[in-house]
Amino acid sequence: MTNPTDRPNSKSKGKPVQSDPFKVKLICSFISFFSTMPAFVGKGFAWVFAVCSKVFNTRSYATSIKNLRICCPEKTEQEQKEIAFASLKHTGKLFFEVAKIWRKCQGERFIGTVYGEELVKGKLEKKQGVLFTGSHIGNWEVALYYLGSRFPFHCMYRPPRQQEMDEVINVGRCQNDTTMVKGDSRGVMHLINVLKSGEVAAVLSDQEPGRRAGVFVPFCGKEALTMTIVQRIQKKSDACLFQVAAIKKKNNLYDIHLIPIDIDIDATEEEYAREVNKQLEALIKKFPEQYQWSYKRFKTTECGGPNPYRK
């Protein structure tokens, strides 16, 4: 387990890290409050959150609709609205689930059936590292908890803009054998070294990187700036690549999916990134109501055109 207080200040995608103790204390108070609430309260809150988002056309709802129009043009307007509502309701439930994982150490209670674990263990037994990637689908915190509770696990993350939240996030996630590393050059080298040692690491790859750290390839049918760091880490560590996702089932448990991704590590950056996106898309299309459509995935355009999310 790492000590989050030992981490140097960093930047959040080029934006300066700010200190806002009052705001962070308020967020922490909500997290602590949510962690004590029973499941039916979380369910009710999620419904209210989704309804308010739709009625007041919040930024999250408007972004979700925009993304669905871009990524799912085959869906009718009504179907897109239904998916957006379901996705935001799912997001509302995450507030309570994450609070219970971070504050009550209850990650294990959310884990259902695990698919692909034996394949991962087989790679590790051969002293080959396993690199996981994934998208904003299901519950990423449940997936992280699972990996850290079963393996020596190292996860790259983007520091939050509020300096004090960095410690909150790290304390919440590093309850087991998890080490969090920032997405800078030191973090990259750390992941490469632990993967060479036959351990497990993860990078969430549907986040938009800096323009110099990615290439434009299709994501759900539209050109999107896609990070190249996954290929760089895999190539230098000779690790196996898997997709990880925690997908919610009707029994309110999350099934853990560990899906091998077979890509030529010597492919061009564009070919590699395109194939990773295709693998992520397959799961997103299967469970669209659990994907975080409110994330501004296409904010940066290849030709420097207007931001599609601006009104």
N, C-alpha and C positions, 0 to 999 in steps of 0.2 A: 504493500500500500504506500502511496506517495504522500508526502506532506505538502498540501496545496499552498501553504503559507510561504514555502521556500521558492515559489515560482516568481521569476522577474516579471515586471510589467511588460505588456505587449500591446499589439494593436488588433482591432477587429476589422479585418478586411480594409486596411488603409485608414480607418477612422480612429482618432485618438481615444484611448481609454479614459473614462471620466470617473470621478469619485462622487457618489451620491448616496451617502450612508442612510439618509432618511428613506429614500425610495427603496433601497435594498432591505431595510428593516421592515418596511411595509409589505414587501413581497414575501419575506421570510415569515411574517406573521400570518399571511394568507396560507402559505405552505403548511405551517404548523396547524392552522385551523382545519384545512382540508384533510390533513392526515388523521384527524380524530373523527371525521364524519363517516356515518354508515353508508353503504353502497347506494341505498335508495335516494339519499341526498345528492350524491354525485350524479345519479341518473337524471334527477330533476333539474339540477344545475345545468347539465349538458343540454337538455332540451330548451331551457330558458336562454342559454347562451346562443344556441343556433337560431331560435326565433328572433331574438333581439338583433342578431347579425343580419338576418334577412329583412326584417321590418325597417331597420334604420340604414340598410345598405352600407354596412360598415366596410372598412378597407379590406378586411379578411373576406367578406362575402363577395365584394366587387372583384377582388383578385381571383377568387375561386371561380367565379363565373367566366372571367376573362380567360383563365387558363383552360377551363373545360371547353370553351368555344375554339380555342387554338388546338387543343390536344384530342378532343373528341367531337369533331365536326359531324360524325355519323349519328350522334345522339340528337334527339329532338331538343328544343329549348326547354320543354318541361322536364325531360330526363336530366338535362344538365343542372337544372335548378334542384332537382331531387338529390342528385349526387352531391352538389355543393352543400345542401342542408345536412345530409347524412355525414359528410366529411367534417363539418363544423361541430356537429353533435358529438362525433367521435373525439374531436379535439377537446371539447368541453369535459369529456370523461377523463381525458389524459391528465388534467390538472389534479384530480383526486388520486388517480393511480400513481402518478409520479410522486406526489406528496407522501403517499404511504410507503413507497420504495425508498425515498430519500430520508424521511424522518422516522419511519417505523421499521425499516429494514425488512419489509414484507415482500420483497421481489419474488421469492419462491412461490408464494401463494397464487401468483398470476400465471405461472408456467404450466402449460398443458402437455400435449404430445410433442416430442422432439423428433424431427426428421433429418437424417443425414449425419447424426453424431458419430456413428461407427466409422464412417468414411473419413471424418476429420481425425478421429483418434488413430486411424490407420496411418495417416500421413505423419502425425506427430510421433508415432512409434518408430517411424523410419528416420526420425530426427530432421524432418522437413518442416519448416515453418508454414503456418497457414495465415494468409491475409484475407480478411473479410472486408467486403464493401456492401453498400446497401443504399436505400433511399428513405425519404420521410414517409414511411408507410407503417401501419400498425402502431406499435409502441416501441420506439427505439430504446427507451430506458429499460424495458423488459429484456430486449435483446442484449443490451450491454450487461445487465445483471446476470443473465444466463452465462454469457461468455466468461465473465469474471469469476463466477462461482464454480466453473468446471475446469478452467484452464488458467495458466499464468497469462494474463491478458493486458495488452497495451492499446490504448485508444487515442487517436489524434482528434483534437477538437479546436474550434475557433473561439478564442476568448470573448466573453461578453463585453459590451461597452461599459457597463458599470464595474469598476474595479473590485468592489466588495462581493459581487455576484460570482466572481471566479472561485473564491473559497467555498461559497455555498454549493456550487455545482460540483466541485471536486470532492468535498466531504460527502455529498449525497451519492456520488458514483463510486467512490473508492472505499466501499464497505467490505469488499472481499479482496481477491487477488487482482485488482484492477489498478493500472497506472495510467494516468491521463497525461498526454504530452501536447504541447501547443503545435499548431501547424506552421512551424518555421523550419529553417535548415537543421537546427539541432533536433527538432522533433522527428524530422525525416530520417536523420542518421540513427536516432534511437530506435525507430521502428525497423530499419534495415538490420541493425545489429541484433535485436532480439529475435527477428525472424530467422536470421542466420543461425541462431542458437536453438532453433526448433520450437519457438514459442508462437503465441497467437497475437495478432494485431488487427486493428480495424480502422477504416477511413470511410466516412459517409460521402459517397461520390456524386450525389445529385445536388450538392451545393454549388453555387456559382463561384468560381475562383477569380483571382485577379486576371486581367486580360492577358498578361504575359505568362500565366500559369495554366493556360487552357487552350483548347482548340474548338472551333465551331463545327459541330456535327449534329445530325438530327436527334431530337429527343421528343418522342411522341409526335413525330411528324413536322416539327419545327426546329430550325437551326438554333442550337443553344450552346453557350460557352461551357465547355465540359473540361474538368480538371484532368491533367496528365500525370499527376503525382502517383496515382495507383500503379500505372505502368512502370514508372521510375522505381518505385519501391519494390515491386515484384521482380523486375529485371535485375536489380542489384542484390536482392536477397535470395533469388531462386525459390521463392515461396509458391505454394499452391494458392489459387484464387477461388474464393467462395463468396456467394451472396448470402447475407443473413437477414432474416425478417421475422418479427414476432407478429403473427396475424391473429386477430381476435375471432373467437368462435362464439356460437350461440350460448355456450355455457359460461361465457365471460372470462374464459381462460385464453391465453395466447399460445398458439402452437408455434414452435420454433422451427423455422425452415432454414436448413444449411444446404445450399445449392451450389455444386461445383460449377465454375465457369472456365471453360477451356478456350483460351485465347493464345495465339502465338505472341510471345513476349517480344519478338523481333519485328512485329508488324509496325507500320508507321503509327505515329501518334493518333492520326485521324482514324485509321482502321481499328486500332485498339479501343479508343474512346467510343466509337460507333458501336462496337460489339458489347461493351459494358452497358451502354444505354439500352440496347436491345434487350439485354437480360433483365434490367430493372423494369423496363416497360412491360414485359410479359407478366410480371407480378402485379404491377399497377393496374393493368387492364383487367386482371382477374378480380382484384379487390379495390375498385376505384373509390368506394365510399370510405376506405381507410387511408387513402393517400392525402397528404397535406397540400391540397390545391391552393391554399392561401399563401404559399411561398412564391415569391416573385422570381420564378426560374428563368424568365426570358428578358430580364431587365437590361442586360447588355446586348446590343445588337452588333452584328459583324461589320456592317458598313457605317457604323456611327449614326444610324437613324434614330428617330424619336423613341423614347421609352414607351413601350406599348401599354404600360400601366398608368401613365399620366392621362388625366382627363382633359 
